[in-house]
Amino acid sequence: MNYLNVLGSGGHSKVIINLIQYATSFEVKLYDDAHSNNQIINNDLKIFGPINEQISGPSIIAIGNNRVRKNINSICFAADWVKLIHANAIIADDVSIGGGTVVMAGAIIQPGAKIGRHCIINTGACIDHDCIVGDFCHIGPNAALAGGVNVGEGSFIGIGSSIIPFITIGNWSTIGAGSAVIQDIPDNCIAAGVPAVIKKIVNE
């Protein structure tokens, strides 16, 4: 039997488990630090253990927090990170998608786009031609990136946001829900509004 390690058991994990059961032949092996071994949780699945460096084989990180996904990627060096694409997503033939990335139902990714590792392209998100989405990003449900947008590592584009063509979003920045981005956003910023303005700079 072919197993896929699913790391995390929260709300985002439920969506990923549903995707796996809908679109693949894998059986799920669920790992999580918040539950004890052999505890039965989501969809009658058993927790096999905590998330640690001993996990190997086909795996996916089912946690919405971008920094947590990056941290887990750095410790689970034996994992074989798979990408998961819902059958109802529309993806052009030349699109590049990195390992560990999930593309949810209704998402559209147009020609020339490049999607990094361990990204979440959420339900109904639209990524137009020649966009670049860095590693560990999350493009929220129904967010829309026009052509040539560049989203830096670890950034979060909130639900229903829109970004005009050829905008750059810096690394580890957050775009609030429903925002309209019409100018570049630097690294480590929280921006929101119509048009989006910088609300806070996050020093880490």
N, C-alpha and C positions, 0 to 999 in steps of 0.2 A: 504494500500500500504506500502511495506517495503522500508524504506529509509536508505541510507548509507551516513553518514556525511563525506565529502571529504574536508580536511583542507588544503587550498592552491590552487592556480589557475594558476601557471606558466607552463613551458614546461613539467616538470615531472608529473604534475597533468593531463595533456592531455593524457599521456600514461596510467596512472592509471584509468582515466575515461573510456578510451577505453577498458581496461581490465575488468572493472566492467560491462560494457555494453555487452561485448563479453561472459563473463563467469559466470555471476550471474543474479539473478532476482531482484536485488536492483534498486531502483531509486536514483539518485544522489542529495544530498543537499550540495551545494558548499558554503564554508566559506572562507573569505579572508580579511586581514586587508587593502589591497591596493585598494580596490574597494568599492564603496558605496552600501548600501543595495538596493536590487532589480535591480541592474545593470545586464544587460545580457551580458555574455562573452562566454567562451569556449562552442562550440557545442550547442549554444542557451540556456545555463544554467544560472539560476538566482543566484546572490549572496544573501544568506539568512542573512548574518551578519558577523561581525568580529570573529576571533578566540578567544574564552574566556572560562572561567571556567564553564559556564552554558551549554556548549555542552554536550549532553548525548546520550546514545544509540550507536548502531554500528557505528564505526568511523575508518578512516584511515588518516594518515598524509601524504599529497601528496607534500612534499617539499624535495628537494634533499640534502639540507645542513644538515649534521649530527647533529651539535650542535643545530640548530633550532628545529629539531625533538625532541631532548632530552628536550629542554625547553618547547615545547608545551605539551609533555607527562606529565611534572611536574605540569602544571597548569590545564589541562583538566582531573581532577581526576574522573569525572563522566562518561567519555567516556568508551565504551566497544570496545576495540581495536581488530579489526578483522585482519586476515591474508588473503592475496589475492594471488592466485597461478594461473598463466596462464595455460590453458588447454594443451598448447604445451610445457610446462616444463616437465622434466623427474626427478622424485624424488623417491628415494628408500623408501620402506615401513617403515623402522625404523628411518628415519630422523626426528629430532625434530626441529620445527619452532615456534618461539615465536610470540605473538600477535603484530599486527601492521606491520609485515613484508610483503613485496611484492616480488614475484618471477615472473620475466618477461618471455616472450616467448623465447623458445630455451634454457633456463637455464637447467643445469644438476647438481643434488645434489646426491652424491653417498652414499652407506650404512655407517652408523655410524656417519654421520655428525650431528652437532648441530648448529642451527642458532638462534641467539638471537632475542630480541624484536626490532621492528621498524627498521629493516634492509632493504636494497634494494639489491636484487640479480638481477642484470640488464641483459639485453638481451644477450643471448648466453654465460653467465658466466658459468664456470665449477668448481664445488667444489667437490673434490674427497673424498675418504673414510676417515672417522674419523677426518675430519677438525672441528674446533670450530671457529665460527664467533660470536664475542661479540655483545652486544646490540648497536644499532645506527650506525652500519657499512654500508658501501656502497661498494659492489663488482661490479666494472664497467663492461660495455659490453665487452664480449669476454675475460675477465680476467680468468686466470686458476690457481687454487690452487691445488697442488699435495697433496697426502695423508698426513694426520697428521699435516697440517698447522694450526696454532693458530693465529687468528687475534683479537687483543684487541679491547676494546670498542671504538666506534667512529671513527675507522680508515677507510680510503678511499683507495681502490685498483684501480688504474687508468685503463682506457680502454686498453685492449690488454696486460696487464702485466702477467708475469708468476712467480710463486713461487715454488721452489723445495720442496721436502718432508721434513716435520718435522721442518720447519722454524717457528719462532715466530715473529709476527709483534706487536709492543707495542700498548698501548692505544693512540688514537687520533694522529696517524701518517698517513702520506700520501705517497703512492707509485705512482710515476709519470707514465704517459702513456707509454706503450711499454717496461717497465723495466723488467729485469730478476733478481729476488731476490734469492741470493744463500747464504746469511748469515742473522742472526737475526737482526731485526731493533728495536731499543729501543722506549720508549714512546716519543710522541711529536716531531717526526722527519719528515722531508721531505727527501725522498730518491728517486733517479732516476738513470737510466742508465743501460747499459749492460756490466758488472754486475752492479746492483744498489749500489750506495754509498750514504752516508748521505750528503745532500747538505746544510741542515739548521736544527737547533734545535729551536723549537718554545716554548718560555717561556710564559705560561699563568697563 
